[in-house]
Amino acid sequence: MFHLSMLSSVSVLLLLDQIAKIQSLVYGTPVENCRSMIPQHDYYLPQWMDPPPYILSASVIPTNTATTQFNVTLFAKHGATFKGFFIQARSLTGDRADAILGSFDPVVDSRIAHLINCPDGANNAVTHNLNSPKRFVTFVWNPPANFEGKFYFV
Ligand SMILES: *[C@@H]1O[C@H](CO)[C@@H](O)[C@H](O)[C@H]1NC(C)=O
């Protein structure tokens, strides 16, 4: 009897582990992938396309205030779609080159995406919810206070 219940709790744990894994793919990139940004999709290999059928664009949002915000938009070229995404800003210069920078504003449409707290930051990455095909997602990003230096979106 004891052994039986041990076995069944082990198999429940394994099942939960698999469910967690599947959910992490459907519901965006898990925090463990913040640095590498490589999706851990067990059954698929990366597909290299050069040039990629997607464009990640960033532009300053015009305002009358002293704060600078950036419009970060990912869109698919000529009728292509994407299912998942993971967007961050990285520092290009200084002691903290390659650090994940700044923070995203709350996501307007929570069906599309959610923010992630990558190490040493809060709301410093954004990833998809659900893996439905998308053509266009757009977010607002704030640089760190008093930031001086170069950065890029990835
Ligand atoms: C961000 O840029 C996209 C693409 O140009 C545009 O459609 C969207 O309205 C812009 N959003 C903001 C908040 O500026």
Backbone and ligand atoms as CSV (ligand in chain L), in Angstrom:
chain,resi,resn,atom,element,x,y,z
A,1,MET,N,N,0.842,-1.199,0.000
A,1,MET,CA,C,0.000,0.000,0.000
A,1,MET,C,C,0.876,1.249,0.000
A,2,PHE,N,N,1.840,1.272,0.918
A,2,PHE,CA,C,2.779,2.397,0.983
A,2,PHE,C,C,3.510,2.553,-0.348
A,3,HIS,N,N,3.969,1.418,-0.880
A,3,HIS,CA,C,4.709,1.475,-2.136
A,3,HIS,C,C,3.847,1.992,-3.273
A,4,LEU,N,N,2.616,1.541,-3.262
A,4,LEU,CA,C,1.717,1.988,-4.334
A,4,LEU,C,C,1.555,3.505,-4.329
A,5,SER,N,N,1.337,4.046,-3.129
A,5,SER,CA,C,1.102,5.498,-3.097
A,5,SER,C,C,2.398,6.253,-3.428
A,6,MET,N,N,3.544,5.672,-3.032
A,6,MET,CA,C,4.812,6.292,-3.436
A,6,MET,C,C,4.904,6.384,-4.951
A,7,LEU,N,N,4.602,5.249,-5.587
A,7,LEU,CA,C,4.692,5.212,-7.053
A,7,LEU,C,C,3.778,6.239,-7.691
A,8,SER,N,N,2.552,6.298,-7.170
A,8,SER,CA,C,1.625,7.201,-7.854
A,8,SER,C,C,2.020,8.660,-7.636
A,9,SER,N,N,2.615,8.974,-6.473
A,9,SER,CA,C,3.017,10.371,-6.331
A,9,SER,C,C,4.216,10.683,-7.226
A,10,VAL,N,N,5.070,9.697,-7.452
A,10,VAL,CA,C,6.181,9.925,-8.379
A,10,VAL,C,C,5.653,10.187,-9.785
A,11,SER,N,N,4.694,9.379,-10.212
A,11,SER,CA,C,4.223,9.595,-11.577
A,11,SER,C,C,3.448,10.911,-11.695
A,12,VAL,N,N,2.785,11.325,-10.639
A,12,VAL,CA,C,2.113,12.632,-10.682
A,12,VAL,C,C,3.152,13.743,-10.806
A,13,LEU,N,N,4.252,13.601,-10.057
A,13,LEU,CA,C,5.302,14.610,-10.153
A,13,LEU,C,C,5.874,14.689,-11.570
A,14,LEU,N,N,6.115,13.519,-12.171
A,14,LEU,CA,C,6.637,13.520,-13.536
A,14,LEU,C,C,5.662,14.191,-14.480
A,15,LEU,N,N,4.404,13.882,-14.295
A,15,LEU,CA,C,3.377,14.456,-15.150
A,15,LEU,C,C,3.336,15.975,-14.989
A,16,LEU,N,N,3.391,16.416,-13.728
A,16,LEU,CA,C,3.374,17.862,-13.481
A,16,LEU,C,C,4.578,18.531,-14.145
A,17,ASP,N,N,5.729,17.845,-14.071
A,17,ASP,CA,C,6.928,18.394,-14.669
A,17,ASP,C,C,6.727,18.561,-16.174
A,18,GLN,N,N,6.100,17.547,-16.793
A,18,GLN,CA,C,5.884,17.647,-18.242
A,18,GLN,C,C,4.885,18.737,-18.571
A,19,ILE,N,N,3.859,18.846,-17.752
A,19,ILE,CA,C,2.873,19.904,-18.003
A,19,ILE,C,C,3.543,21.261,-17.879
A,20,ALA,N,N,4.384,21.424,-16.866
A,20,ALA,CA,C,5.070,22.707,-16.686
A,20,ALA,C,C,5.923,23.024,-17.905
A,21,LYS,N,N,6.567,21.997,-18.445
A,21,LYS,CA,C,7.416,22.202,-19.612
A,21,LYS,C,C,6.593,22.643,-20.822
A,22,ILE,N,N,5.497,21.953,-21.036
A,22,ILE,CA,C,4.649,22.295,-22.183
A,22,ILE,C,C,4.094,23.703,-22.009
A,23,GLN,N,N,3.666,24.022,-20.782
A,23,GLN,CA,C,3.098,25.349,-20.571
A,23,GLN,C,C,4.126,26.437,-20.791
A,24,SER,N,N,5.371,26.140,-20.436
A,24,SER,CA,C,6.373,27.185,-20.601
A,24,SER,C,C,6.579,27.492,-22.080
A,25,LEU,N,N,6.361,26.518,-22.941
A,25,LEU,CA,C,6.505,26.799,-24.368
A,25,LEU,C,C,5.313,27.583,-24.877
A,26,VAL,N,N,4.125,27.160,-24.467
A,26,VAL,CA,C,2.919,27.825,-24.960
A,26,VAL,C,C,2.806,29.219,-24.365
A,27,TYR,N,N,3.195,29.365,-23.094
A,27,TYR,CA,C,3.002,30.639,-22.423
A,27,TYR,C,C,4.292,31.441,-22.312
A,28,GLY,N,N,5.132,31.333,-23.300
A,28,GLY,CA,C,6.286,32.222,-23.359
A,28,GLY,C,C,7.552,31.613,-22.804
A,29,THR,N,N,8.584,32.401,-22.864
A,29,THR,CA,C,9.918,31.956,-22.494
A,29,THR,C,C,10.079,31.959,-20.989
A,30,PRO,N,N,10.575,30.873,-20.398
A,30,PRO,CA,C,10.809,30.890,-18.954
A,30,PRO,C,C,12.030,31.734,-18.592
A,31,VAL,N,N,12.034,32.193,-17.361
A,31,VAL,CA,C,13.089,33.080,-16.865
A,31,VAL,C,C,14.491,32.472,-17.022
A,32,GLU,N,N,14.576,31.147,-16.963
A,32,GLU,CA,C,15.903,30.501,-17.068
A,32,GLU,C,C,16.563,30.811,-18.408
A,33,ASN,N,N,15.773,31.196,-19.415
A,33,ASN,CA,C,16.344,31.446,-20.737
A,33,ASN,C,C,16.686,32.906,-20.966
A,34,CYS,N,N,16.634,33.712,-19.904
A,34,CYS,CA,C,16.859,35.152,-20.059
A,34,CYS,C,C,18.183,35.454,-20.749
A,35,ARG,N,N,19.235,34.793,-20.317
A,35,ARG,CA,C,20.558,35.137,-20.824
A,35,ARG,C,C,20.785,34.578,-22.228
A,36,SER,N,N,20.545,33.301,-22.402
A,36,SER,CA,C,20.832,32.681,-23.706
A,36,SER,C,C,19.803,33.095,-24.753
A,37,MET,N,N,18.585,33.326,-24.344
A,37,MET,CA,C,17.460,33.607,-25.231
A,37,MET,C,C,17.232,32.480,-26.233
A,38,ILE,N,N,17.737,31.302,-25.943
A,38,ILE,CA,C,17.535,30.167,-26.849
A,38,ILE,C,C,16.342,29.370,-26.353
A,39,PRO,N,N,15.295,29.216,-27.165
A,39,PRO,CA,C,14.138,28.434,-26.722
A,39,PRO,C,C,14.553,26.984,-26.485
A,40,GLN,N,N,14.084,26.400,-25.411
A,40,GLN,CA,C,14.412,25.003,-25.119
A,40,GLN,C,C,13.289,24.120,-25.649
A,41,HIS,N,N,13.138,24.092,-26.943
A,41,HIS,CA,C,12.100,23.262,-27.561
A,41,HIS,C,C,12.697,21.897,-27.844
A,42,ASP,N,N,12.267,20.887,-27.081
A,42,ASP,CA,C,12.918,19.591,-27.154
A,42,ASP,C,C,12.882,18.971,-28.540
A,43,TYR,N,N,11.813,19.212,-29.281
A,43,TYR,CA,C,11.610,18.434,-30.502
A,43,TYR,C,C,11.864,19.227,-31.770
A,44,TYR,N,N,12.326,20.458,-31.643
A,44,TYR,CA,C,12.542,21.253,-32.849
A,44,TYR,C,C,13.936,21.839,-32.849
A,45,LEU,N,N,14.534,21.889,-34.008
A,45,LEU,CA,C,15.840,22.511,-34.147
A,45,LEU,C,C,15.641,23.966,-34.579
A,46,PRO,N,N,16.622,24.831,-34.259
A,46,PRO,CA,C,16.509,26.217,-34.727
A,46,PRO,C,C,16.419,26.253,-36.250
A,47,GLN,N,N,15.651,27.183,-36.766
A,47,GLN,CA,C,15.541,27.355,-38.211
A,47,GLN,C,C,16.193,28.682,-38.572
A,48,TRP,N,N,17.315,28.593,-39.266
A,48,TRP,CA,C,18.037,29.816,-39.627
A,48,TRP,C,C,17.498,30.342,-40.929
A,49,MET,N,N,17.124,31.588,-40.963
A,49,MET,CA,C,16.655,32.215,-42.196
A,49,MET,C,C,17.372,33.541,-42.308
A,50,ASP,N,N,18.003,33.752,-43.453
A,50,ASP,CA,C,18.803,34.956,-43.627
A,50,ASP,C,C,18.443,35.618,-44.938
A,51,PRO,N,N,17.810,36.774,-44.950
A,51,PRO,CA,C,17.426,37.533,-43.764
A,51,PRO,C,C,16.190,36.927,-43.108
A,52,PRO,N,N,16.001,37.170,-41.806
A,52,PRO,CA,C,14.814,36.631,-41.146
A,52,PRO,C,C,13.550,37.312,-41.673
A,53,PRO,N,N,12.437,36.625,-41.648
A,53,PRO,CA,C,11.189,37.218,-42.159
A,53,PRO,C,C,10.509,38.139,-41.140
A,54,TYR,N,N,11.281,38.619,-40.170
A,54,TYR,CA,C,10.720,39.486,-39.127
A,54,TYR,C,C,11.593,40.725,-38.975
A,55,ILE,N,N,10.981,41.790,-38.550
A,55,ILE,CA,C,11.739,43.015,-38.280
A,55,ILE,C,C,11.436,43.463,-36.854
A,56,LEU,N,N,12.490,43.737,-36.102
A,56,LEU,CA,C,12.344,44.319,-34.769
A,56,LEU,C,C,12.766,45.771,-34.889
A,57,SER,N,N,11.816,46.669,-34.718
A,57,SER,CA,C,12.144,48.080,-34.883
A,57,SER,C,C,11.971,48.816,-33.565
A,58,ALA,N,N,12.747,49.847,-33.376
A,58,ALA,CA,C,12.649,50.645,-32.155
A,58,ALA,C,C,12.764,52.107,-32.538
A,59,SER,N,N,11.933,52.930,-31.917
A,59,SER,CA,C,11.996,54.362,-32.192
A,59,SER,C,C,11.599,55.122,-30.933
A,60,VAL,N,N,12.103,56.330,-30.820
A,60,VAL,CA,C,11.743,57.173,-29.677
A,60,VAL,C,C,10.303,57.633,-29.858
A,61,ILE,N,N,9.531,57.529,-28.805
A,61,ILE,CA,C,8.153,58.036,-28.837
A,61,ILE,C,C,8.203,59.531,-28.542
A,62,PRO,N,N,7.704,60.352,-29.470
A,62,PRO,CA,C,7.783,61.798,-29.247
A,62,PRO,C,C,6.919,62.219,-28.052
A,63,THR,N,N,7.517,62.967,-27.137
A,63,THR,CA,C,6.747,63.508,-26.010
A,63,THR,C,C,7.237,64.924,-25.725
A,64,ASN,N,N,6.508,65.596,-24.862
A,64,ASN,CA,C,6.929,66.933,-24.437
A,64,ASN,C,C,7.622,66.883,-23.081
A,65,THR,N,N,7.831,65.686,-22.565
A,65,THR,CA,C,8.419,65.577,-21.231
A,65,THR,C,C,9.904,65.238,-21.321
A,66,ALA,N,N,10.549,65.219,-20.167
A,66,ALA,CA,C,11.987,64.941,-20.141
A,66,ALA,C,C,12.274,63.444,-20.236
A,67,THR,N,N,11.277,62.619,-19.975
A,67,THR,CA,C,11.521,61.178,-20.029
A,67,THR,C,C,11.483,60.686,-21.476
A,68,THR,N,N,12.349,59.762,-21.749
A,68,THR,CA,C,12.408,59.188,-23.092
A,68,THR,C,C,11.880,57.764,-23.039
A,69,GLN,N,N,10.924,57.487,-23.910
A,69,GLN,CA,C,10.408,56.127,-24.013
A,69,GLN,C,C,10.587,55.650,-25.446
A,70,PHE,N,N,10.705,54.347,-25.575
A,70,PHE,CA,C,10.910,53.765,-26.902
A,70,PHE,C,C,9.750,52.868,-27.287
A,71,ASN,N,N,9.395,52.982,-28.541
A,71,ASN,CA,C,8.418,52.083,-29.135
A,71,ASN,C,C,9.195,50.901,-29.730
A,72,VAL,N,N,8.924,49.718,-29.237
A,72,VAL,CA,C,9.604,48.510,-29.717
A,72,VAL,C,C,8.553,47.637,-30.390
A,73,THR,N,N,8.726,47.435,-31.669
A,73,THR,CA,C,7.705,46.731,-32.443
A,73,THR,C,C,8.336,45.580,-33.213
A,74,LEU,N,N,7.718,44.428,-33.128
A,74,LEU,CA,C,8.153,43.257,-33.890
A,74,LEU,C,C,7.074,42.960,-34.915
A,75,PHE,N,N,7.456,42.904,-36.184
A,75,PHE,CA,C,6.451,42.543,-37.184
A,75,PHE,C,C,7.011,41.601,-38.233
A,76,ALA,N,N,6.105,40.830,-38.807
A,76,ALA,CA,C,6.483,39.836,-39.812
A,76,ALA,C,C,6.404,40.466,-41.190
A,77,LYS,N,N,7.386,40.117,-42.025
A,77,LYS,CA,C,7.403,40.642,-43.389
A,77,LYS,C,C,6.467,39.841,-44.288
A,78,HIS,N,N,6.115,40.426,-45.388
A,78,HIS,CA,C,5.250,39.842,-46.428
A,78,HIS,C,C,4.462,38.599,-46.002
A,79,GLY,N,N,3.446,38.837,-45.238
A,79,GLY,CA,C,2.475,37.780,-44.934
A,79,GLY,C,C,2.965,36.690,-43.995
A,80,ALA,N,N,4.203,36.778,-43.528
A,80,ALA,CA,C,4.684,35.772,-42.576
A,80,ALA,C,C,4.026,36.000,-41.213
A,81,THR,N,N,4.075,34.995,-40.369
A,81,THR,CA,C,3.599,35.152,-38.996
A,81,THR,C,C,4.641,34.562,-38.061
A,82,PHE,N,N,4.534,34.897,-36.798
A,82,PHE,CA,C,5.370,34.269,-35.782
A,82,PHE,C,C,4.460,33.848,-34.637
A,83,LYS,N,N,4.934,32.867,-33.886
A,83,LYS,CA,C,4.128,32.372,-32.765
A,83,LYS,C,C,4.652,32.876,-31.438
A,84,GLY,N,N,5.954,32.764,-31.253
A,84,GLY,CA,C,6.551,33.158,-29.983
A,84,GLY,C,C,7.563,34.262,-30.174
A,85,PHE,N,N,7.850,34.969,-29.100
A,85,PHE,CA,C,8.884,35.994,-29.159
A,85,PHE,C,C,9.417,36.248,-27.764
A,86,PHE,N,N,10.569,36.875,-27.712
A,86,PHE,CA,C,11.217,37.196,-26.442
A,86,PHE,C,C,12.069,38.428,-26.728
A,87,ILE,N,N,11.739,39.533,-26.117
A,87,ILE,CA,C,12.396,40.802,-26.448
A,87,ILE,C,C,13.013,41.414,-25.197
A,88,GLN,N,N,14.245,41.889,-25.346
A,88,GLN,CA,C,14.966,42.583,-24.274
A,88,GLN,C,C,15.769,43.715,-24.893
A,89,ALA,N,N,16.205,44.635,-24.040
A,89,ALA,CA,C,17.223,45.610,-24.429
A,89,ALA,C,C,18.512,45.194,-23.727
A,90,ARG,N,N,19.622,45.294,-24.459
A,90,ARG,CA,C,20.925,44.940,-23.887
A,90,ARG,C,C,21.874,46.117,-24.031
A,91,SER,N,N,22.699,46.262,-23.022
A,91,SER,CA,C,23.714,47.309,-23.048
A,91,SER,C,C,24.827,46.916,-24.011
A,92,LEU,N,N,25.313,47.908,-24.733
A,92,LEU,CA,C,26.388,47.645,-25.696
A,92,LEU,C,C,27.720,48.170,-25.191
A,93,THR,N,N,27.668,49.004,-24.175
A,93,THR,CA,C,28.893,49.688,-23.742
A,93,THR,C,C,29.043,49.599,-22.224
A,94,GLY,N,N,30.203,49.999,-21.746
A,94,GLY,CA,C,30.420,50.159,-20.307
A,94,GLY,C,C,30.753,48.864,-19.608
A,95,ASP,N,N,30.835,48.974,-18.283
A,95,ASP,CA,C,31.190,47.832,-17.446
A,95,ASP,C,C,30.154,46.713,-17.572
A,96,ARG,N,N,28.932,47.134,-17.813
A,96,ARG,CA,C,27.858,46.143,-17.827
A,96,ARG,C,C,27.437,45.805,-19.252
A,97,ALA,N,N,28.399,45.747,-20.158
A,97,ALA,CA,C,28.074,45.396,-21.538
A,97,ALA,C,C,27.317,44.076,-21.559
A,98,ASP,N,N,26.280,44.041,-22.331
A,98,ASP,CA,C,25.444,42.854,-22.477
A,98,ASP,C,C,24.440,42.675,-21.332
A,99,ALA,N,N,24.397,43.629,-20.380
A,99,ALA,CA,C,23.395,43.555,-19.306
A,99,ALA,C,C,22.009,43.810,-19.893
A,100,ILE,N,N,21.012,43.187,-19.284
A,100,ILE,CA,C,19.626,43.402,-19.701
A,100,ILE,C,C,19.161,44.703,-19.062
A,101,LEU,N,N,18.689,45.627,-19.876
A,101,LEU,CA,C,18.454,46.998,-19.420
A,101,LEU,C,C,16.986,47.381,-19.351
A,102,GLY,N,N,16.691,48.337,-18.472
A,102,GLY,CA,C,15.422,49.062,-18.519
A,102,GLY,C,C,14.212,48.231,-18.138
A,103,SER,N,N,13.038,48.728,-18.529
A,103,SER,CA,C,11.803,48.008,-18.205
A,103,SER,C,C,10.739,48.339,-19.249
A,104,PHE,N,N,9.881,47.384,-19.451
A,104,PHE,CA,C,8.755,47.579,-20.360
A,104,PHE,C,C,7.547,48.072,-19.577
A,105,ASP,N,N,6.749,48.909,-20.229
A,105,ASP,CA,C,5.459,49.302,-19.659
A,105,ASP,C,C,4.545,48.082,-19.606
A,106,PRO,N,N,3.549,48.104,-18.721
A,106,PRO,CA,C,2.595,46.995,-18.686
A,106,PRO,C,C,2.031,46.719,-20.086
A,107,VAL,N,N,1.837,45.447,-20.371
A,107,VAL,CA,C,1.344,45.034,-21.685
A,107,VAL,C,C,-0.125,45.439,-21.814
A,108,VAL,N,N,-0.460,46.076,-22.911
A,108,VAL,CA,C,-1.823,46.563,-23.106
A,108,VAL,C,C,-2.793,45.387,-23.258
A,109,ASP,N,N,-2.430,44.424,-24.096
A,109,ASP,CA,C,-3.313,43.285,-24.327
A,109,ASP,C,C,-2.694,42.040,-23.690
A,110,SER,N,N,-3.214,41.660,-22.513
A,110,SER,CA,C,-2.599,40.570,-21.757
A,110,SER,C,C,-2.843,39.206,-22.405
A,111,ARG,N,N,-3.661,39.153,-23.444
A,111,ARG,CA,C,-3.803,37.877,-24.153
A,111,ARG,C,C,-2.567,37.629,-25.007
A,112,ILE,N,N,-1.872,38.690,-25.391
A,112,ILE,CA,C,-0.771,38.590,-26.348
A,112,ILE,C,C,0.560,38.321,-25.666
A,113,ALA,N,N,0.814,38.976,-24.536
A,113,ALA,CA,C,2.166,38.942,-23.974
A,113,ALA,C,C,2.150,39.204,-22.479
A,114,HIS,N,N,3.270,38.888,-21.845
A,114,HIS,CA,C,3.466,39.262,-20.450
A,114,HIS,C,C,4.932,39.613,-20.223
A,115,LEU,N,N,5.158,40.365,-19.165
A,115,LEU,CA,C,6.508,40.802,-18.828
A,115,LEU,C,C,7.175,39.768,-17.936
A,116,ILE,N,N,8.504,39.744,-17.989
A,116,ILE,CA,C,9.299,38.809,-17.182
A,116,ILE,C,C,10.330,39.622,-16.410
A,117,ASN,N,N,10.640,39.172,-15.207
A,117,ASN,CA,C,11.734,39.769,-14.435
A,117,ASN,C,C,12.987,38.936,-14.655
A,118,CYS,N,N,13.805,39.349,-15.588
A,118,CYS,CA,C,15.085,38.663,-15.762
A,118,CYS,C,C,16.007,39.110,-14.626
A,119,PRO,N,N,17.066,38.313,-14.325
A,119,PRO,CA,C,17.938,38.633,-13.198
A,119,PRO,C,C,18.402,40.092,-13.208
A,120,ASP,N,N,18.458,40.707,-12.040
A,120,ASP,CA,C,18.915,42.086,-11.832
A,120,ASP,C,C,17.970,43.133,-12.408
A,121,GLY,N,N,16.714,42.786,-12.608
A,121,GLY,CA,C,15.795,43.788,-13.132
A,121,GLY,C,C,14.357,43.412,-12.867
A,122,ALA,N,N,13.466,44.289,-13.279
A,122,ALA,CA,C,12.029,44.020,-13.173
A,122,ALA,C,C,11.371,44.427,-14.484
A,123,ASN,N,N,10.533,43.565,-14.983
A,123,ASN,CA,C,9.824,43.843,-16.241
A,123,ASN,C,C,10.783,44.191,-17.371
A,124,ASN,N,N,11.930,43.531,-17.376
A,124,ASN,CA,C,12.966,43.870,-18.352
A,124,ASN,C,C,12.979,42.947,-19.564
A,125,ALA,N,N,11.941,42.141,-19.710
A,125,ALA,CA,C,11.797,41.324,-20.915
A,125,ALA,C,C,10.312,41.091,-21.155
A,126,VAL,N,N,9.976,40.851,-22.399
A,126,VAL,CA,C,8.569,40.589,-22.730
A,126,VAL,C,C,8.499,39.356,-23.621
A,127,THR,N,N,7.527,38.499,-23.354
A,127,THR,CA,C,7.377,37.261,-24.124
A,127,THR,C,C,5.899,37.000,-24.382
A,128,HIS,N,N,5.648,36.067,-25.285
A,128,HIS,CA,C,4.270,35.821,-25.722
A,128,HIS,C,C,3.443,35.061,-24.686
A,129,ASN,N,N,2.139,35.221,-24.814
A,129,ASN,CA,C,1.162,34.313,-24.218
A,129,ASN,C,C,0.544,33.570,-25.390
A,130,LEU,N,N,0.315,32.309,-25.251
A,130,LEU,CA,C,-0.294,31.507,-26.322
A,130,LEU,C,C,0.566,31.569,-27.586
A,131,ASN,N,N,0.565,30.467,-28.324
A,131,ASN,CA,C,1.415,30.420,-29.513
A,131,ASN,C,C,0.599,30.550,-30.791
A,132,SER,N,N,-0.436,31.369,-30.741
A,132,SER,CA,C,-1.216,31.623,-31.955
A,132,SER,C,C,-0.378,32.469,-32.926
A,133,PRO,N,N,-0.632,32.354,-34.222
A,133,PRO,CA,C,0.157,33.125,-35.196
A,133,PRO,C,C,-0.091,34.628,-35.050
A,134,LYS,N,N,0.993,35.388,-35.089
A,134,LYS,CA,C,0.900,36.844,-34.940
A,134,LYS,C,C,1.654,37.521,-36.079
A,135,ARG,N,N,1.223,38.717,-36.419
A,135,ARG,CA,C,1.913,39.501,-37.453
A,135,ARG,C,C,2.644,40.685,-36.861
A,136,PHE,N,N,2.213,41.129,-35.675
A,136,PHE,CA,C,2.613,42.446,-35.195
A,136,PHE,C,C,2.430,42.505,-33.682
A,137,VAL,N,N,3.459,42.853,-32.952
A,137,VAL,CA,C,3.303,43.157,-31.516
A,137,VAL,C,C,4.097,44.428,-31.226
A,138,THR,N,N,3.603,45.226,-30.312
A,138,THR,CA,C,4.275,46.492,-30.028
A,138,THR,C,C,4.266,46.777,-28.530
A,139,PHE,N,N,5.409,47.264,-28.033
A,139,PHE,CA,C,5.577,47.501,-26.594
A,139,PHE,C,C,6.288,48.830,-26.373
A,140,VAL,N,N,6.149,49.319,-25.142
A,140,VAL,CA,C,6.833,50.564,-24.770
A,140,VAL,C,C,7.926,50.221,-23.773
A,141,TRP,N,N,9.133,50.696,-24.043
A,141,TRP,CA,C,10.297,50.381,-23.196
A,141,TRP,C,C,10.896,51.662,-22.628
A,142,ASN,N,N,11.282,51.594,-21.357
A,142,ASN,CA,C,11.887,52.729,-20.655
A,142,ASN,C,C,13.345,52.426,-20.346
A,143,PRO,N,N,14.250,53.300,-20.734
A,143,PRO,CA,C,15.655,53.084,-20.365
A,143,PRO,C,C,15.832,53.252,-18.858
A,144,PRO,N,N,16.915,52.717,-18.282
A,144,PRO,CA,C,17.178,52.946,-16.866
A,144,PRO,C,C,17.335,54.449,-16.613
A,145,ALA,N,N,17.010,54.888,-15.405
A,145,ALA,CA,C,17.135,56.310,-15.079
A,145,ALA,C,C,18.569,56.766,-15.313
A,146,ASN,N,N,18.712,57.919,-15.908
A,146,ASN,CA,C,20.025,58.534,-16.159
A,146,ASN,C,C,20.978,57.651,-16.958
A,147,PHE,N,N,20.428,56.808,-17.768
A,147,PHE,CA,C,21.298,55.917,-18.545
A,147,PHE,C,C,22.038,56.695,-19.616
A,148,GLU,N,N,23.324,56.471,-19.692
A,148,GLU,CA,C,24.109,57.013,-20.798
A,148,GLU,C,C,24.890,55.871,-21.399
A,149,GLY,N,N,24.786,55.690,-22.683
A,149,GLY,CA,C,25.511,54.619,-23.315
A,149,GLY,C,C,24.708,54.064,-24.473
A,150,LYS,N,N,25.289,53.067,-25.099
A,150,LYS,CA,C,24.630,52.468,-26.252
A,150,LYS,C,C,23.911,51.201,-25.826
A,151,PHE,N,N,22.835,50.920,-26.491
A,151,PHE,CA,C,22.102,49.694,-26.208
A,151,PHE,C,C,21.436,49.211,-27.488
A,152,TYR,N,N,20.971,48.010,-27.442
A,152,TYR,CA,C,20.272,47.450,-28.615
A,152,TYR,C,C,19.125,46.569,-28.148
A,153,PHE,N,N,18.195,46.358,-29.028
A,153,PHE,CA,C,17.082,45.459,-28.719
A,153,PHE,C,C,17.340,44.116,-29.399
A,154,VAL,N,N,16.993,43.085,-28.702
A,154,VAL,CA,C,17.243,41.740,-29.231
A,154,VAL,C,C,16.020,40.870,-28.968
L,1,LIG,C1,C,4.819,51.978,-32.440
L,1,LIG,O1,O,5.211,51.745,-33.784
L,1,LIG,C2,C,4.262,51.021,-34.541
L,1,LIG,C3,C,4.879,50.720,-35.895
L,1,LIG,O2,O,5.324,51.878,-36.524
L,1,LIG,C4,C,2.958,51.796,-34.600
L,1,LIG,O3,O,2.004,51.063,-35.311
L,1,LIG,C5,C,2.461,52.073,-33.188
L,1,LIG,O4,O,1.317,52.858,-33.226
L,1,LIG,C6,C,3.526,52.774,-32.369
L,1,LIG,N1,N,3.081,52.895,-30.983
L,1,LIG,C7,C,3.394,53.943,-30.213
L,1,LIG,C8,C,2.891,53.885,-28.801
L,1,LIG,O5,O,4.049,54.878,-30.610
